[in-house]
Amino acid sequence: MSLFRNLLFWLVLALAGALVAQLLVEDPGYVLVRFRGMDYSTTLAMALVIGLAVLAGAWLLWTLASLPFAAVRRRRERLLRQRLAEGMDGVLQGHWLRAEKALAHAAKDPDQAALAHASAARSAHARADAAAVASHLEALGSGHPASAAVLAAELALDDGRPADALAALDVPRAQPLPPRGLALRAQALAAVGRAGEAYGLLGALRQQQALPPAELARREAHWAAHGLREAADANVLADRWDALPVALRSEPGAVAAYAERAAALRWDDAAVKALEHALDDHWDESLAVLYGRLPIGRVEHRVANVEHWLQAHPASPGLLLTWARLQRALGQWARAEDTLHRAIAQGAGAEAWEELGHGFTQARDEARARMAYANALAVARGEAPTELSGRDLQQRIVDAAAIEERDAHGVPRLRGM
């Protein structure tokens, strides 16, 4: 396409030249120049030729005169590019001071000043020179305020200063924020306890593709859970819960956050229903444990649900632990003790040992209570527990026995499916 345009241009120029030549042949014209009492006359064609020759000569003289200056300018630009390359290489290798000096020199070139100042600020930050960081950020902000705000926020978050990151991103000159700025703003909001506002930025982050889909999904679940925990009252909690996508309302982290906050706000019915719906839809051991740990009352109701779930998950350590807690809450310590031993045998871990210690303490069995608490600490450290007295071989075999699990259609399934 470029060749066609060039050819068309020269054809039009040739035609115009031929037309002008034809006109001059018919009437060559007459040009008279009077200067200091002298008359100079010639034809129009010759005057045009002389004028073009004078312009060409002037251009040639100007080119020759500017050659030394052009050579100096090209050499300076080459040196500045070389300094930029040296500075970037120094940043990669960790030669912070050397890199910063080279980048400060490279920033004299307006075309690469932004990159040089940004990299120099990172180098100064790496060697904990706050004054130099501020100087480079100020220089960067004079021409690229959004880039300076994003970099300042990134460095502040690296230092654990999310409030300063928000202040940097809220500068009016930096608006509207680029995708990277939006991602950093959401991260800073979550870090200062405003996860609900961070969750509200998900639409913009998704639209601008500020984060990879997998990372965005991870942060969505994280911010949703923290936003629920930060709810000031039951109305805010309900609004945030209802605003979540259906899939996220079955995610264990979000369900646990909602149930814990609802229980803290004395909204027991909501906490119980959320856990029950989630466990009915998709079994999760952490939610099964939480179902028994939350102080939400309705013990008999929860016992009935646990006994129903045990038909499908008889070897669930979390469900067995919950069942034991509810039995102890009903004053059935003997049954709770047997259930806890089975939960421990099925892998309930330190939390079951601790619950066993609470039960022994309540039953005034101080020796076994101390041993249970010691085992809870040992298991939490990854060490083997000490065997408790009072359990014969047959009881231990029954505790560790694997019970066949079946799905809703009565078909046996593998453990953990």
Phi, psi and omega in degrees: 000322179294321178297318180297317179296317179297317179296318179296321179298313182291326176296315178297319179297318179296318178297318178296320178296319178295320179296315178296318179298319179298319179294320181290328178294318179293322180214094184296345178079174182215128180238126179240128178238121180248122182218119179056044175082359180254141178251132177236124181233150179195178177277164179296321180298314180294324178297320178296318179297316179297319180297316178296322179295319179296317179296318179295319178295319179296319178297320180295317179296318180296319179297315180295322181290329183271355181304313180298321180293321178295321179296318178296319181295317179295322178294320179296316179298321179295319179294321179293321176296323178295321178295321178298316179297318179296318180295316179296322177294322177295324177297317180296324184271350179088014174274078192297310185293315179297319179296318182295320179296315179296321181289324177297323176290319180294335182292352177290342176274117183301330183289336181239014182296319183297311180296320181294313181294322179296314180292324178294323177296321177296320179295316179296322178295322181295332178257016172060040176256090185297323181296317179293322177299313180298321180296314180293322179294323178295318178294320178293321183291338181296329180245338183223074185298323180294318178296320179296319180295318180297315180295317179298319179294319180297316180293323179294320178293324177298329179272000182076034180239071184296329179296320177293325177297317178297319179298320179293321183282341182272004178298128183303323182294341182271359183272146355283148183290142173287172181306317179297323178295321178296318180297318179292324179295317178297319179296318180292321178299316178296324182289334180264013177084027178236051183296331178299320177290323177298319178298326179293342179273359184300321180300313179294320179296319180291320181294320182269002179052047183287338181223154175298149183306319181295317179293323179294320178294321179296316180291327178300313178295320181294312181292325178298314180296315181291325177296322177294320180292336182271358183303130185284330181209179185295326180294315178297318179299315180295318180297316181292323179293317181292333181282347181288147173299155183301318182297323182287334179286356173252358180286128187306319181297316180292319180297316179297318179297316180296314182295318180295318180290321178297319178294321179294330178271009180063032177256070190295319183301317180296319180297315181297314183294321180297316179294318182294316179297318181296317180290328177290324182282317183207118185292136179215127185295321181295322177289327177297320177293317181296329180300329179264342184273331184291139178278073187243014177063206179050049186296313182298320179298316180292324178299317180298318178295318180298316180297327176291315180294329181296336177295327179265336183228064186292338182252018180288117180295322180293320180290323177295321177297316178298317180300318180295320179297317181292323177297318179293324178296333178272003180082016181258067186294322181300314178292321180296322179297314178300319181294322180293320177298321179291320179299318179296318179296332180270001174104024182293330172085205189298325183295324178290322176297320179296318178296324177296320177297321177299318181294316178297322178297316179296326179274005179062032174259081189293324183297310181287333176297314179298321180293322179294317178295320178297321178293323178300317178294318181295315180295322178298330178274357182086016180262163181282138179282160175272137183289134179278149175280162175096002178240116181280177185298318181298319179295321180292324178295318179296320180300318186271357184296138178272124181261135181295129178259141179233152178276189184295341180263005179083010181272129179299145179226161180289154180297133177089358179266000000 
